[in-house]
Amino acid sequence: GYKTIAIAVCEGDCRTQDESIWKFVGLMPMLDPPREDTPATIASLHHANISVKMITGDHVNVGKETCRLIGLGTDLHAGQDIRDAANPELRKQMILKADGFGAVLPSDKREVVMTLKNEFGLVTGMTGDGVNDAAALSAAQVGIAVEGATDAARNAADLILTKPGLQPIYGAVLEPRRLFARVTPYVVSRLAGS
């Protein structure tokens, strides 16, 4: 689940190819842990019958570890699997059944959203913070730019979170459901009474 950077030191003038000698000195693993409230938010969304998938540009193994930490399934596929799928029906089923995707391109993110929305008729929401998320944010029925998102993501999104974390998403789902549950009986009784 670590992102790893290789470190090398240049002996000589590193600006010229002819005289530079690079020496590998080691690897530096880095862990970017999820926020502490993310597992609870994911559990709340699952309890509300909302399916959650992770779509990340990080390596598939990093994505699997992150999914494990936040309570998502670990059936992740590489973005290359979406692009290389020869059979369109198998590609659609892979997108539907997978818990997420790693090592994706921005076009892969959009493809997942569009497939879930158009092929399966699912109401789709997408969260993102970067320029690479803009196409998928605009393709989703509800695009959500998280706190600190780039201008491109904000412009493509329908909602912009002003608090850190994903917890406001649960509130954005729960409150309209409560409102709808209150309005529906009123409308039915008014129709029945008139």
C-alpha positions as CSV (number, residue, x, y, z in Angstrom):
1,G,0.0,0.0,0.0
2,Y,3.0,2.3,-0.1
3,K,3.9,4.7,-2.9
4,T,7.6,4.3,-3.5
5,I,10.2,6.8,-4.9
6,A,13.6,5.7,-6.1
7,I,16.4,8.0,-5.0
8,A,19.6,8.6,-7.0
9,V,22.6,10.9,-6.5
10,C,24.5,12.4,-9.4
11,E,28.3,12.4,-9.3
12,G,29.6,15.1,-11.6
13,D,27.7,17.6,-13.6
14,C,24.1,16.3,-13.8
15,R,23.2,18.9,-16.5
16,T,25.2,17.1,-19.1
17,Q,24.5,13.6,-20.2
18,D,28.2,12.8,-21.1
19,E,29.8,13.6,-17.7
20,S,27.0,12.6,-15.3
21,I,27.1,9.4,-13.3
22,W,23.9,8.6,-11.4
23,K,24.1,6.2,-8.5
24,F,21.1,4.5,-7.0
25,V,21.0,5.0,-3.2
26,G,17.7,3.6,-2.1
27,L,13.9,3.5,-2.0
28,M,11.7,5.8,0.0
29,P,8.2,4.3,0.8
30,M,5.5,6.8,1.5
31,L,2.0,6.1,3.0
32,D,-0.8,8.5,2.4
33,P,-3.4,7.2,4.9
34,P,-7.1,7.9,4.4
35,R,-8.9,10.3,6.7
36,E,-10.0,8.8,10.0
37,D,-13.7,9.5,9.3
38,T,-13.7,7.9,5.9
39,P,-14.5,4.3,7.0
40,A,-17.5,5.5,9.0
41,T,-18.7,7.6,6.0
42,I,-18.3,4.6,3.7
43,A,-20.2,2.4,6.1
44,S,-23.0,5.0,6.4
45,L,-23.3,5.2,2.6
46,H,-23.5,1.4,2.4
47,H,-26.2,1.4,5.1
48,A,-28.1,3.9,2.9
49,N,-27.9,1.4,0.0
50,I,-25.4,3.4,-1.9
51,S,-22.7,1.5,-3.7
52,V,-19.2,3.0,-3.6
53,K,-16.3,2.4,-6.0
54,M,-12.8,3.7,-5.9
55,I,-11.3,5.0,-9.1
56,T,-7.8,6.2,-8.6
57,G,-4.7,7.0,-10.7
58,D,-2.6,5.3,-8.0
59,H,-1.2,1.8,-8.7
60,V,-3.8,-1.0,-8.2
61,N,-1.9,-2.3,-5.1
62,V,-2.0,1.1,-3.5
63,G,-5.8,1.3,-4.3
64,K,-6.4,-2.2,-2.8
65,E,-4.7,-1.3,0.4
66,T,-6.6,2.0,0.7
67,C,-9.9,0.1,0.0
68,R,-9.0,-2.4,2.8
69,L,-8.4,0.5,5.2
70,I,-11.7,2.3,4.5
71,G,-14.0,-0.8,4.3
72,L,-14.4,-1.2,0.6
73,G,-14.0,-4.5,-1.3
74,T,-10.6,-5.2,-2.8
75,D,-11.7,-6.4,-6.2
76,L,-9.8,-3.7,-8.1
77,H,-8.9,-3.8,-11.8
78,A,-6.3,-1.7,-13.7
79,G,-7.5,1.0,-16.0
80,Q,-5.7,-0.9,-18.8
81,D,-8.3,-3.7,-18.3
82,I,-11.1,-1.2,-19.3
83,R,-9.2,-0.1,-22.4
84,D,-8.1,-3.6,-23.5
85,A,-11.5,-5.4,-23.0
86,A,-12.3,-6.9,-26.4
87,N,-15.8,-7.9,-25.5
88,P,-18.0,-4.8,-24.7
89,E,-20.4,-6.9,-22.6
90,L,-17.5,-8.3,-20.4
91,R,-16.2,-4.7,-20.0
92,K,-19.6,-3.6,-18.8
93,Q,-19.9,-6.4,-16.3
94,M,-16.4,-5.8,-15.1
95,I,-17.2,-2.1,-14.5
96,L,-20.5,-3.0,-12.7
97,K,-19.1,-5.8,-10.4
98,A,-15.6,-4.3,-9.6
99,D,-15.0,-2.5,-6.3
100,G,-12.9,-0.1,-8.1
101,F,-10.1,0.7,-10.5
102,G,-6.5,1.7,-10.2
103,A,-3.9,3.1,-12.5
104,V,-6.6,4.9,-14.5
105,L,-6.5,7.7,-16.9
106,P,-9.0,10.6,-16.8
107,S,-10.8,9.0,-19.8
108,D,-11.2,5.7,-17.8
109,K,-12.9,7.6,-14.9
110,R,-15.4,9.1,-17.3
111,E,-15.9,5.7,-19.0
112,V,-16.8,4.0,-15.7
113,V,-19.2,6.8,-14.8
114,M,-20.8,6.8,-18.3
115,T,-21.2,3.0,-18.3
116,L,-22.8,2.9,-14.9
117,K,-25.1,5.7,-15.8
118,N,-26.1,4.8,-19.4
119,E,-25.7,1.1,-19.6
120,F,-27.1,0.1,-16.2
121,G,-29.4,3.2,-15.5
122,L,-27.8,3.8,-12.2
123,V,-27.8,7.3,-10.6
124,T,-24.1,8.1,-10.4
125,G,-22.2,10.5,-8.2
126,M,-18.5,11.2,-8.6
127,T,-16.1,13.0,-6.2
128,G,-12.8,14.5,-7.2
129,D,-10.4,17.3,-6.6
130,G,-8.2,17.6,-9.6
131,V,-8.1,18.5,-13.3
132,N,-8.0,14.7,-14.1
133,D,-11.4,14.3,-12.4
134,A,-13.2,17.1,-14.4
135,A,-14.5,14.9,-17.2
136,A,-16.0,12.3,-14.9
137,L,-17.4,15.0,-12.6
138,S,-19.3,16.6,-15.5
139,A,-20.4,13.2,-16.8
140,A,-21.9,12.1,-13.5
141,Q,-25.5,13.0,-12.5
142,V,-24.0,14.5,-9.3
143,G,-20.5,15.7,-9.6
144,I,-19.0,16.6,-6.2
145,A,-15.8,18.6,-5.8
146,V,-14.2,18.0,-2.5
147,E,-12.8,20.8,-0.3
148,G,-9.6,22.2,-1.7
149,A,-10.4,21.1,-5.3
150,T,-8.9,22.8,-8.3
151,D,-10.9,25.3,-10.3
152,A,-11.4,22.8,-13.1
153,A,-12.9,20.3,-10.7
154,R,-15.1,23.0,-9.1
155,N,-16.4,24.2,-12.5
156,A,-17.2,20.7,-13.6
157,A,-19.0,19.7,-10.3
158,D,-22.6,20.2,-9.3
159,L,-21.8,20.4,-5.6
160,I,-18.7,21.8,-3.9
161,L,-17.9,20.6,-0.4
162,T,-16.6,23.3,1.9
163,K,-15.6,20.9,4.8
164,P,-12.8,18.4,4.6
165,G,-13.6,14.8,4.2
166,L,-16.6,12.9,2.6
167,Q,-19.0,13.0,5.6
168,P,-21.0,15.9,4.0
169,I,-22.0,13.6,1.1
170,Y,-23.9,11.4,3.5
171,G,-25.8,14.5,4.8
172,A,-26.5,15.5,1.2
173,V,-28.1,12.1,0.6
174,L,-29.9,11.8,3.9
175,E,-31.6,15.2,4.1
176,P,-33.4,15.0,0.7
177,R,-34.5,11.5,1.5
178,R,-36.0,12.7,4.8
179,L,-37.7,15.6,3.0
180,F,-39.1,13.3,0.3
181,A,-40.4,10.9,2.9
182,R,-42.3,13.8,4.5
183,V,-43.6,15.4,1.3
184,T,-44.9,12.2,-0.3
185,P,-47.6,11.4,2.3
186,Y,-48.7,15.0,2.3
187,V,-49.1,15.0,-1.5
188,V,-50.9,11.7,-1.5
189,S,-53.3,12.8,1.2
190,R,-54.0,16.1,-0.6
191,L,-54.7,14.2,-3.9
192,A,-56.9,11.8,-2.1
193,G,-58.8,14.6,-0.3
194,S,-59.4,16.5,-3.5
